[in-house]
Amino acid sequence: MTTPKDSAEKALEVERFFGTEILFGAAGPEAAQKRPMTLEDVRAWVDDCKKCRLHEGRTNIVFGEGSPSARLVFVGEGPGADEDREGRPFIGRAGKMLTRIIENVLNLTREDVYIANIVKCRPPGNRNPQADECAMCMPYLTAQLEVIRPEVIVTLGSVATHNLLNTKTPIGRLRGTFHQWGNTRLMPTYHTAYLLRNPAEKRKVYDDMLMVKDALGL
Ligand code: URA
């Protein structure tokens, strides 16, 4: 049986196929409105998602946060324990390092940028999200990026980079140059969790962020 949520989801997929100008809200096609899609619409679409096994262990969906008109979006891999508890991305140790990069290297605040993940629910034991879990969750991130339309995306680590660039090339070979996600420039760099274990690599991330800063004219 088709539920209102199913038909809203289908409507959103159809709209995304034709462009993002019109969205049927999560309440269903009967609530159709001619207006641009918002992050709230995408949030409502994600609500109570059970498309993959990750929903079983989650405390909170970690949707993403920041400016809906951010020029710069960071994409991580998936929530850890702190993020799952609070429902907010990058608030643990790796997140604190990301905040320092945003503030001290880019001279921005977390409120200026947008921070999201490939998967919205915490993988058990902080394992990497599996390919099918990433695939199930990708339409949500794609919709977020289509609403925000940033000038630059920074992918943090292999999972985010491989999923957005659709490649398996090692992150060490991809970082340090801009790639394209559609018409948007994308800079892959190391994940801050990796930097916590390999502090000598911070220098490379610093260099990558200087390129981002330059691309944004900051
Ligand atoms: N690592 C991630 O990839 N995302 C988070 O939100 C936190 C840690």
Residues whose N, C-alpha, C, O or C-beta is under 5 A from the ligand:
A	BS01	URA	G76 E77 G78 P79 G80 E83 P89 F90 A94 N117
